[in-house]
Amino acid sequence: MKTRFNTFDIICGVAELQKLVGWRVNQIYDVDNKTYLFRMQGTGAVEKVTLLLESGTRFHTTRFEWPKNMAPSGFSMKLRKHLKNKRLENIQQLGGDRIVDFQFGTGDAAYHVILELYDRGNVILTDYELTTLYILRPHTEGENLRFAMREKYPVERAKPATEELQPEALEKLLENAKNGDYLRQILTPNLDCGPAVIEHILVSYGLDNHVIKKEGAEETPEAEEKAEKGGKKQRKKQQSAKLEQKPFDMVNDLPTLKQAVKCAQDLISEGKSGKTKGYIIQVKEEKPAENDKVEFFFRNIEFHPYLFVQFKDFEKATFESFMEAVDEFYSTQESQKIDMKTLHQEREALKKLSNVKNDHAKRLEELTKVQDVDRKKAELITSNQSLVDNAIRAVQSAIASQLSWPDIHELVKEAQANGDVVASSIKQLKLETNHISLMLSDPYDNYEDEDLKTPEVTVVDVDLALSAWANARRYYDMKRSAAQKEKKTVDASQKALKSAERKTQQTLKEVRTISNIVKARKVFWFEKFYWFISSENYLVIGGRDAQQNELIVKRYMRPKDIYVHAEIQGASSVIIQNPTGEDIPPKTLLEAGSMAISYSVAWDAKVVTNSYWVTSDQVSKTAPTGEYLATGSFMIRGKKNFLPSCHLTMGLSLLFKLEDSFIERHLGERKVRNLDDDPIEQSVKETEVEHDLLSEPSEDSETIPAANVSEPSSTTEITAFPNTEVKIEHDTGRITVRSDSINPENEETEENEVVVDKIPSKAVDEETTIILAGPSRKKQVSAKKSKEDKARAAKQEAAKQEVTPVDTEPKNTSQVKRGQKGKLKKIKQKYKDQDDEEREIRMMILKSSGKEKPQANTDNVVEKSVAIKEHVKPERNAAPKNPVELDDADEVPTGGDVDILNSLTGQPLEGDELLFAIPVVAPYQALQNYKYKVKLTPGTGKRGKAAKLALNIFAKEKGCTTREKDLLKSIKEESLARNIPGKVKLSAPQLQKYHK
């Protein structure tokens, strides 16, 4: 099967893409680490084309919507930076090699994207001087040639294009060829057209399998060595070719070869014109069908810009252009793989049925054969009754004479030598079983052929304890027994065959259904993380490892999102996506906190710990001075909002993808509940959640009095998130804090002013926490190392507790970090003549608070008052915490994900059209209304075994419909188990009956 472009494909592809010259790059995306999409825009607003480049494989325009990575890779960002809005100025093939150069922009502003389509492939971005700015696969060739950043791309390394092969040059090539070389081996390096074109011209002119044969010369040993070194397929091809090889005649065949070469050059010229069509070569596969109907499935094997002669007997699909054919070939590759897998499964099912039928027929044939043999033996005994009786009496008399068995054998041999008729009929004595074998023939058989006078002899075993008639009756009884067995076998096998056919049809149906489900199955962007949908329809995602934690915070956390983390090292970073921008309900916060604790070391340790939430602007990647944050580690600045402790209880359930027309039936299944919906639940929220969740300060946080806004007496009117305006005047150091009014009647009584010291750049009320990326829980750790880690963690805890709050006292020099002593000494020496007043004046002029020491006697005032509700307006030019390109908005999760969440339901109704099922692991309280669910708690069971048991439980539910069972069968066990936190105990009603 063809998997990548050859030289002729590149020639035709480059010629066809010349129509894109002059188009601008609108946007660049990456499908995977090797495949990139360039969205091109023409002169008109409607003219848009997507150009696909895959390293080492292909380049073509595409009309299909390829799945793009939600977060662009580093290479994509680099391409966007240099190529966005640039005009495509030139597309060319470098020499005759499989390298394509795409030039964007002109002059000094030109950039080149060089695509290599051989070996493992490569994509290189260079500037106008061909200096590498970014490379997909850095490597070295030999000692001197380096493919790396800031290295010049060696254009001269590309294979130069061969000149047109003249007749004289062709004759010289043939003269210099070695004995035993094939014509295709000679022409391939000298014609830049690829193996398919050479095969085409040789077959067309009847020169295929022609070999150079020189008089008086033997085949070179090198060719034989190459054949031995090659693989099995290559050796088989060479062996078959050797049988068909024909000698090349320099006199008669040379003119024909010259015409063939001229034909190849004409094909190359036609390819360069850009007017080639596209062809997909197909193989017809017979597809099993019901009612003995024959259906065919066409499997794509190759794509070509020209219909070559060697494929004339194959099925083909024709397209208007070569790019269309390539796009169709690669776009249908995945679905064809699924179809082929389905076809193999169907064939296996039918093969099993065929084996059952063959086994049944074979058994019946054997029983019929046994009956015929037994009947024939009985008839022969009856026909030779006197001979059989005489033989039985002769052996019995010898035994009665108390002769030994060897003496009886000798006696029989002597009688046979003397020509005794009875002794001659004895074939073998089986005295150990009291039997003898007689050679009997039909005495009444008339021989029409006079030459064939030897009668047909059959060996019959005779029991010495029975007479001839009794022996005949025994064989007739055996024949009747075999006939009865045959009848029973026929009756039983008819039922077995019907059952096997029914089972096969069921298997075929299931295979086709699962195939359709797999085709319809869309992998959502959030499935690569830990994820669930909260009971109020918020998407919650968490990182599986340090890299994913980094990715979640950097790429997926938006300004209004909430960051949740467990108060334990190594926990997953959890994000609650908030597309609406409204306040996140407490129940969702609790569920996210439960998830953060469960996906941490607390699960394996079976320890309940606390979790907290902060806003997205409190999470930073900026480390304190002199420190470094590793991958997956973050700084939390400001107050942490601790959540109530919760049990380590997760649940495993299923979400079903609804067809678009059925989504309206399920709207509102997951929504924020209010007093009208559930008064009991609301009262619980008010008493347990709002007080504990929203009013409980962090244990380690130092808050100034301004943070403690007086609470109204009525708890029912407390707002979950009071808006606060903080105004800082850097020139005077005055800080004003205004909190929204909750009860208007208390506005006058709540006007208090508190004077505090001027705060440094790090506010006193800010708590700074470093979230460290902990080790993976799956990694095996030795006992000694685990003890050392525990001791180190205990020391860190003790150190945290000993840290004093930020106050007005200067920092102890003993706590200065390593490497800062010298720096502080230089600063002290530089500013030794500057007093505090002069320093303050300088800082006021610079409009900066600086990193000065807090002073005890200052006139800076923090005003706390309950004022009219105002929001702090952000500066227009202020950069957001998580910058997202405007053009990239369609690539980053936004409110559009709400439609995806609405199309997923855990409560399928009767009559719903379900497309596929997605397994989900979530806090158990978020799954209360789901149709299928099991409870997971820390235990000793393996994840895969628990997932398999859960699937079994779901399939045996009374309310499980046929469609739901089909969807359950399409779920892979590994996808079901991958989100389970660790060793588990599974709980479900009547669980013991599923273990049997």
N, C-alpha and C positions, 0 to 999 in steps of 0.2 A: 504494500500500500504506500502510495506517495505521501510524504509528510512535509516536504519543504520545496521551495522554488529551485529550479535548475537555471542554467544560463539563458536558455531560450525564453523561459518564463520571465526572467528579469528584463530581457530585451523588450519583450512585448508589453510588460507592465510599465516600464519607464516611458515607453512611447505613448501608451494610453493615458498616463497621468500628466502628460504635457498640457492637457486642457486645464489643469489646476494652477498652472503658472500664472501669477498675478493675483491669486486669491490670498486673503489675509487669514492669519491664525486667530480664531476667536477664543478658543480655550483648549487646554490640554488636560487629559485625564489618564489614569493608569488602571488597567483591568487587573493586572497582576504585576509581579516584579520584572516580567519580560515583555509585556504587551502594553502599548500606549496608543491613545486615541487623540488625534488632532482634529478639532472641529474647525473646518475651513468655511469662510464666507466669501461669496463672489461679489461682483459689482452690484448686483441687485439685492434687495433686502430678503427676497425669498430664496435666493441661491445659497444653499448650505449643504455641505458634504462632510462626512466624517472619514478621515484617513486613518487606517489602522496599521501600525508597525509592530511586528513581533521579532525580537532578537533571534537571529539564526534560522528563521522559518519563512516569513512572508511579509508582504506589504500590499495593501489594496484598499479601495474605498468600500465602505460598508453601509447598508441601509438598515441593519439590525440594531436594536438597542442592547448593547453589551453591558453586563453588570459592572459598574465602576466602583472602585474602592471609595468608601465614605470619606476617609482621610487621605489626601494626596500624599504620595511618597516624596522623599527628598529629591529624587530625580525629577518628578513631575513639577515640583516647586521651582527647581532650577530651570527647567524648560520654559515654564510660564514666565519666569523673571526675564529671560533673554529673548523669547520668541513671540510673546503675546503682542498682537496687533502688527506683527511683522508680515511683510508680503513674501510669498513663496516665489523666488526669482528663477530657480533652476533645479531641474532633477536630471541627474546623469549617472551612468554606470561608470565606475572607475576602471578603465582599461577593458579587459575582457574577463575581469574577476567578478565574483558574486558579492560585490560591494556597491551600494547605492548611496549617492551623496545628494542630500536635500539642502539647498541653499536658501536661507531666509534673510532678506534685506540685502543692501548693496554697499559697496565701498568699505569704509572702516566700520560701519555698523552691521556688516554681514555676519551671520552665524551659520554654521554647517551642522546638520545632523547626519552622521555617517552610520549607515545600517549595514552590518556584516551578516551575510546569510550562509555562512559555512561553519563547520565545526560546531562549537557551542554558541556561536553568534556573539554579537556585541552591539551596543548603541553608544555612540560617542558624540558629545556636544563640543564643538570647537568654535573659536572666534574666526575673524577674517584671515588671520595668518595660520590657521589650522592648528593653533595651540589648544590642547585639550582643557576644557573648562570643567567637564564632568564626564565620567565614564561609568558604564553599567558594570563591566567586568574587568577590573584592572588585572594585568598579568604581564609576564615577560616572555619573549621568544628569543632563545639563545642568551648570549651574555650581554649584548649591546642594545637590543631592541626592547624598549620598555613602553607598555601601554598604560599610562598613568596620568594623573592630573598635572597640568603645567608642562607636559611633554608634547612636542610637536608630532602630529599624526603623520606617519610615513606613507605618503601617497604613492611614492615610487615603488613601495613594496608590492602594490597590487599587480597582478599578472597583466602584462601589456596585451592589448588586442592584437591578434594575429592578422597578418595581411591576407588578402584574397589568395587562395591557394591556386597557383598557376599550374598548367599541365606539366611543365618541366620540373617544377618543384615536387609535384606528386610522383613523377617517375623516379626522382632522386630518393624520395621517402621509401618507395617500394624496394629500390635497390639496396638501401641501407638497412632494411628491415631484417630481423632475425628469422631464422627458419622456425616455422610453427606459430608465428604471430598471426592473430586474426586481423582482418581489415578494420574492425571497429577499434581495436587497440591502437592501430596506426593512425586512424583519423581523429580520434577523440582529442588528443593534445593539440592538434593542428587546425581544428575547426571549433570556433567559439559558439557552439549551438546546443550543447548538451547531448546526453546519450539517446534521448527519445528521437531527436531529428536524425541522428546517424543511423539508428535502427530502422527508421522509416525509409531513408533513401536506399539502404542496402536491401531491405525486403522488397521495395518497389522495383529495383533493377535486378533482382534475383541474385544478389551477391552476399546474402546472409550466410554465415558459417563458412565463408571462404577463408582459407589459410594459405600463408606464403609457404611454398615448398620449393626449396632450392636443391638442384641436382648435386648429389655427392655430399650433402650436408645432413647432419643429424639434428634432431630437436635439441635445443639448448637445455642444459640441466636446470637453469634458473627458472624456466617456465614450470618444470615439474616441481621444483621446490615451492614456488608460489602456490601451486595447486594443493600441495600438501599442507602449507601453512593456512590456507583459506578455511573458512567455515564449512559446515556440512552442506549447506545450500549451494555454496560456490562450487564445492567439489562435485556435487550432483549435477549442476549445470554444465560443468566442464566435461564430465563423463558423458552426458547425453549429447553434448555438442561434438565430442570426439567421434561418436558413432555417426553423426550426420555431416561432419566437416568435409568440405570439398577443396581440392587444390585450386589456387588462383593461377590462371593462365595469363602470363604477361602479354601475349600477343592478342588473344581473343577478348579477354576480360578487361583490359586496360581502357579501351575507348568507352566501354559501359561505365567503368568507375569514374572516368572524367565527367561523363554526363550526370552521374549521381552527385558528384561534388558540386557541379554547377547548380543542380536542383537544391542542394543544401544552402548554397549562397543566395539563391532566389528566395528561399524561405526566410532567411535572416533579413533580407531586404524588405520582405512583406511584413515581418514582425516589427521592423523599425518604423513602418508607415503608421502604425497605431490603429489599423483597421481590421484587426483580427477578431474573430468570434471566440466564444468560450465553449468548452465541451467538458462534461463530467462523464468519465467512463464508469460504467456500473456492472455489477454482477447480479444476475437474477437468482434469488434464493427462494426455494419453495417454502411456503408458509402453511403450517397445519391449519385446517379449517374444519368446521363441523359439517356433518352430512356429506362427507367425502368430496366436498368442493375443493378445488385447487386454487389457492391464492399465492401471489408472488410478492416478494419484498425485494426492492432494488437497493443493493448496498454500493455506496460510492467507494471507488478504489483509487482513482486518479483524476487529476484535472489538467487540461492542456489548452493552449491557444490555437491548436490546429488539430484536425482529425487525422491522426496518423494511421498508416496502413496496418500496422500490427494490431490495432484495436478495431478493425473493421467488423469482426465477428462478435464484438461485445455490444451490450446495450449502452445507450448514451443519452445524455440530456444536453440540449443545445441552448446557448444563451447569446444574447446580442453582443455582449462584450466579454473579454477575458476576466476583467475585474468582477463582473457579476457572477461568473462561474466560480471563481475563487471564494468569493464571499459566501455563496450558497454552500460550497463544499465544507468550509470550516464552521459555518454557522450551524449546519445540521450534523456536525460530527458527534456532539454529545447525545443528541436524540437518536442518532444511528447506533451509538454504543448501547443505549438502553434497549432499542429495538432488537439488536443482535443478541443481547443478553436474554430478552424475552423469548426470542426465537429458539435459542439453545435450551431454555427451560421447557418450552413447549415440546421440543423434540425429545428431551429426556422423558417427559411425562408420557408421550406417545410410544417411546421406546419401551418403557416399563409395561404399558398395555400390550404392546406387540410381544414382549417376552412372556407375559402371562398366557396369551393366546397360543404362542408356539409351544410352551410347556404343556398346555392342555392337549393340543393336537398330538404332541409326542407321546404323552401318557396313553392316550386312546389308541395310538398306533401300536404301542408296545403290548397293550392288553389284547388287541385283535391278533397280533402276531403270536402271542402265547397260546391263544385259543386254537389257532390253526396248527401249531406245532403239537399241542397235546392231542388234538383230534387225529392227526396223522400218525402219531406214535401208537395210539389206541388201535387204529385200523391195521397198522403193521403187525402188532402183537396178535390181533384176531386172525389175520391172514396167515401168519406163521405159527399158529397155535401149537402144533406138534413139535416143531423145532424148539420153541421156547420152553415147553414142558420138558423135553429131553435134556436141554442144557441145564435147567434148574435141578432135575433129578441127578444128573451126572456130578454136578458140584456138591449137592447135598450128600450123595453116597460117599464122595471123597472125604467130606467133613465128618461123616458118620464113622468112617474107617479110622478116625483120629489121626489123620495125616496132618503134618504141620503145614502152615500157609506156604512156605517156600517149596515144599514137596508138591503141593497142589499146583503151584505155578509151573513147576517142571513137568508134571503130569500132563497139563494142558498143552504145553509147548511140544511134547513128544507126540501127542495125538494130532496136533496141527501139522506136524512134520510128516506123519503117516497119512495125511489127507482125510482125516475124519471130518465129516460135514458139520457135526454139532460143535466140535472143538474149533473148527475154522470160523464159526459165527461168533465166538467169544472174543470181544475186543479187549476187555480189561476185567480183572477180578477186583472188586471193592469189598473184600471180606470184612474190613473193619466196620463197614456200615451194613453188612449183610446184603450187598447188591452186586450184580454183575452187569457189564455193558455188552449188549449184543448188537452185531451189525446185521440189520434186517433190510430186505427190499421187497417190493411188491411182486409176488410170483405170478400174478395175473396180468401184469403190464405187457402190452404188445409193442414191440419195437419196430416201427415203420422203417427206420434207417438200418439197413443190414450191416453197415460198417460199424455202427455204434451198438455193440453187443453187450457192453458192460452196463448192468442195471444200476439205478440210483440207489445208493446205500445210505441208510440213516442209522445213527447210533442211538440205541434205546436202553435206558436203565431199567433193570427188572429186579423186583424184590424177591429174594430167595424164599421168603416165608409165605409167599402167595403163589397161586397157580397162574397160568397164562390168562385165564378169563378174569381173575381177580385183579391182575396187573392192568389189563385193558380197562376194567371198570374204574380203577384208580385214576387213570389218565382222563377218562370221560368226566369223572367228578371234578378234576382240576380244571377241565375246559369249562364246565358249567359255572364253577366258582369264579373263573376269570370273566365270564360273560356277565354274571351278576355285578362283579366289581366295575365292569365297563359301564353298565347301566347307571350304577350309583355315581360313578365319576362324571358321566354326561349330565346327570341331574344336578349334581353339586357344582360342576364347573360352569353350567349355565348361569347359576346364581352368582358364582365368583366372577365370571366375565362381566355380567351386568353391573356388579358392584365395582369392578375395576374400571369399566367404561365410565360409570357415574363419577367415580373418584377422579379419573383423568380429566373429564369435562370440567369438574369443579376446579381442579388444579389449573387447567388452561384459563378458565374464567378469572381465577384469582391472580394468575400471572399477568394477564392483560390488564386487569383492574389496577394492580399494584404498579404496573408499568405506566399507566395513564396518570396515577397519583404522583409517581416520581417525576414525570414530565411536568405536571402542574405545580409541583412543590417548588416554592420560591424560598430561598434561604435569605432571611432578613439580616440587615446589617448588625443588629444587636445580638444575634445568636452566637457570635464569637466570644461574647463576654458572659459573665454570670448575669442573669436578668430575670425580671418578672414584671407583671403589670399589677399595680396596687389596687386595692379595693375601690379606689376613687379615680381609676383610669389614668394614673401617672406611670410613665415608663421609668423603671429603676434598673440601672446597670452597675456592675461591679467588675473590677479587674481580676483576672485569674492569676497574674503574676506581676512582678515589678514593671515589666515593659508595658503591660496592658493598663496598669495603674497610671503610668506616665501618659499613655495615649488618651485615656479617658479624660484626664484633667486638662491636657493641652489642646485636644482636638474637639472633644464632645461636650465639655462643660461650657454652658452659655451664661451670660451675666445674671439671669434670673434663676438659675439652677441652684440646688441645695447640695452641699457636700456632706456626706455622713461617714463617720469612721468610728471604729471601736477603740476603747481606751486600753489597747493592748498592742504590742509590737507585732508587725507582720500581718495585720488584718487587711482585708480588701478595701480599696478606695471605692466608695459607693456614691453614685450621682443620681439625684432625683431630677429628671428632666421636666422643666416647667415651661411649656410652649406658650401658655396664656399669660404668664407673668404675674398671676395672682398669688395670694398666700397659699403655701402648701398646707393642707389639712393635717391635724395632729395624727390621725390614724395612719396616714401614709408615712409620716415621719417615724412612727413606732415600727411599722413594717420594715422600712429601710434600715432602721437601727438593728432590728432582729436579724436581718440579712447580713449586715456588717459583722455582727458578733459570730454568726454561724460560719461564715467563710473566714475564720481565723483559727489560731491554735487553740482557742477556747473550746472548739467542738471536740477535738481529740482529747483534750485535757478534762472535758466535761465540767468546765468552770464557767459560771455565769459572771459576766462583767458588764460594765456600762458602755454606752455608746453616746455620741453627741453629734450635733449638726451645726454647721456654719454656712454662711452665704458664700457664693463663689468668689467675691472680692476679698475674702479673708484667706483664701488659699493662694500661696505664692511659691514660686520656684527659686526665689531670691534667698540665698543663704546668709546667715549672719557673717559679719566681717571675720575673715580668717577661717571660715568653715566651708565645707563642700557638701552639697546634697547629691547623693547617688541617684541612679535611675529608680523611680518609684517613690522617692522621698519628697516631702513637701513641708513648707512652713505654714503653720496656722497662726495668724495674728488676730488678737482681739478675743472677745468673750466666746467661750464654748457653751452651747446650749445643750445641757445633758438631758438624755432621755431616761425614762424609768427602766429599771432592770427588767429583762424579759427572759422567758425560758428558752432553752435551745430546742425549739420545735419548728421543723420545716415540713413542707408537704410536697408530694409529687403528684402532678396532675397533667391534664391535657387541654390544650387550646385548639379549637377547630377554626379553620379559615372558611369564612362564609363567601358564597357567591354574592356579587354586589347588590343584586335585587333583594337579598334577604337581610341586609345589614340593618334596615329600619326596624325590623322586628326585635332587635336586640339592643337598640339604643337605650341608654340609661341603666343598663345592668350594673355597670361600675360607675357610680357617681357619688358626690359628696352628700351624705345624709344630713338632713336638718331636723328640727323639732317635729315638723309635720310627718316626716317619714318614719322616724323611730324615736319617740320621746324617751324611752328607757336608755337607749344607746347615747342620746344627747346628754342626758344627765350624768352618765358615766364619764363622758368626755369632759364635761365641765369640771366635775369634782376631782377626777383622777388625773386627767391629762393636762388640763390647762394650768393647774396649780403646780403640779410636779414638773411638767415638761417645760413650761414657758417661764415660770417664775423662779425655778431653782437655779441659783448661780453656780458657776464652776467652783470646785473646792480650792483650786489653786489660783483663781483669778483675783486680782486686786482691782476693785472698782472704786471709783471716786463717788462721793455722795450724789453727784449729778446723775449717776446711772440709776439710782433708786428713786424712781418717780413714785410719789405717794399713790397708794391704791385706793380706789373708791370703796365704799362700804358694801356696795352691791356687787356680788361676784357674778351675777348673771349678765352684767353689761361689760365685763372685761373684754377688751379686744385682744385677739391673740398676738398681734404684732403692732404695738404702738409705734407710730412714725416719729422719728426724732431728727431734729435739724441741729447739726453741729457747725458753728461758724468760728473759724480761727483767723484772727488778724495777726499776720506774721510781724508787722512792723511794731505793734504795741504789745503783742503777746496775749491779747484779750481773747478768751474763749467763751462763747455763748452756746448753751445747750437748751433747746426748746423741745418739749415733749407735747404730743397732741393731747387735747382735752378729751377726757372720757365722760365726765359728768359736768355739764356746763354750770351747774349751780355751785360747783366747788372752785371755779376759776379764781374768784377773788381771794379765797382763803389759802390758795396754794402758791402764792407769790412769795418765794423766799430767795434770798441771794446768799450764796456761800462763797467765801473768798478762799482760794487755795494758791499754792505756789505755782509759779510759771513752770510748765512741764517741758521736758526736752522733746526732741523729735520723736522718740518712742514714748507714747503717752503712758502715764502710770496705769490707766485703766485697761491697757492692752496686755493680754496674756499671749506670750509667744511660745509656740510649741512646734517641735520638729517631729514630723511623722516619718519614721524610718521604714524603709522597705525591708520587711523581715524575710527570713529564709523560707523557701517553699516547704510546705508541710509534708509533701510526698517524699522529700529527700531523706534517705536513711542516715541517721546520725549515730555515731558510736556512743557508748555509755559514758566514756571518759569525757568526750567532747560535750555531751549534753550537760554533764555536771559543771564543766567550765562555763558553759553558756548561762546556766542558772546562777552561778556565783557572780558572773559579770552583770547579769540583769539585776540581781539583788543590790550590787554596788551602785548601779545606775539609779535604782529606785531610791536608795538611801541618799544619793547625791542630790536627786530632785527635791526630796523633802527638806534637805538642809539649805537649799537655795532661799535666800531672804528676798522679800519683795523689793521692788525698786523704790528707793527712798532718797532723801536729800543728802545722805552721807556719801562721801566719795568711795569709789570702788577700790577694794583692797588690792594692793599690788600683787599679792600672792595668787590672785585669781586671774591675772593677766594671761591671755592665751599665749601659747608658744610662738615665738617669732615676732611678738609685738613689743617686747621690752625695748629692743633697740630703736624701734619706730617712735615709741613714747619718749625715749630719752632725747632723740633728735628734735621732737616737737617742743619739749620742755626747754631745750637749749635755744631754739629759734625764737620762742616767745617769752623768754625769761624776763625781759624788760617791760612786758605789757601787763598792766593791771586789769582787774575785772571790769572796771568802768569803761576803760578804753576798748576792751574786747567787745563789750555789749554794744557800744556805739558803732564799732565797725560792723558788727553783725546786723544791726538795724539798717545801716546804709546798704548792706548787701541784700537786705530783705530776706534774711535766713536766720533761723533759730540756732543753726549750727549744732555741734555735738558737745555743747558746754555742759558743765556740771550744774545741777539744779541749785538754785539759791533760795535761802530761807526767807529773806526779806525782799519781796517784790510786790508790786501793786497790781499784778494780773488777777483778774476776777473771772470766775465761771458763774454765769447767771443761769439759774434753773427756774423756769417758769412754765406754766401751762398756758400755751398760746393757741392761736387759730391754726388749724391743720395746714402745714406747709411742707412741701417736698424740696429737698436740696437739688437744685438743678445742676447737672454735671456740666463741666466746661465743654464747649463745642469741639475744641481741638484735643480734648483728653482722649488718649488711646484706651480702648477697652482692655480689660485684664486678659481676655482670651481673644486676640484679634482674629477675625475671620474675613477673608476677602469677599467683597460684594459679589464678584463674578462667581464665587465659589459657593454661593448660598444654596444652590440646588444640591450641593454635595454634602452639606452639613445638616444633621437632623434638625428640622424646624417643626412648626405646627403641622406640617403635612403628615407627620407621623401619627397624629391623632386619628386620621382616616385608617391607617394601618391597624392601630389598636382597636378601633371600633369594628374592624372586619374580623377580629379574633374573639371568639366566645368560648367560655367554659361551660355554658348551659345550652347545648344544642336542642332545638325544639323539633317536634315531629313535622316532617315536610321540608325541613331546611336542606338546601343543597350545599353539602360540605365538600370542599376541594381537597384538603389535606389536614393532618393533625400535627401539632408541634408539642413535644413534651416540655414541661416547665417545672422548675423547682422554685418554690416561693415560701415565705413564712406562712404557717398553717392558717393564721387568721385571715390572710388574703384569699384563701381558697374555700371559704365557708360555703359559698353558693355554687361551687363547681359540681358538675355531675359526677366526674370521676376524680377521686383523690384518696391518697393514703398518707398517713402521718409518718414522718421520719424523725427519729431522735438519736443521739449518740449511742452507739452500741458496738457490737463486735462483728456484725455481718458485712460481707463484701458488697460493694456498690453494684457490680454487675448482676449478682444473684438477686439482690433486692429489686433491681429494675426489671429483671425477668419475671419475678414473682408479682410485681405490681401490674405488669402487662397482662399476666394471666388472670389476675383479679378483675381488671377492667373488662377483659374479654368475656368473663363469665357473669358479669352483671346482668340482672334480669332485664333492665331497660336498654341494653346494648343492641342497637339495630344492626342490620346486615351491612349497611354502608359504613357504620362506625367500626365494625369488626374488620372490614377491609382496610380501613385507614389505620387501625391498630397494627395490622400485619405489615403495613408498609413502613412502620417505624423501626429503625435500627436500634439494637440494644445499646450500642456504644453511645448513640446520641441521647438515649434515655438516661444513661448512667453518668455522663460526663459532668453534669452540674450538681450531682449529689456531693455534699461537703466532704465526707470521709467514711469511716466505718459507721454503719448505721444499724438501727433496730427499726424494723418496719411494723406499723400498727394499722390494723383495719378490722372491721367487724367480721366475725366468724373466720378469722385468719387460719385457724388450725385445719380447716377442711381443704385449704389450698396446698398445704404441705404434703398431703397424702399422695 
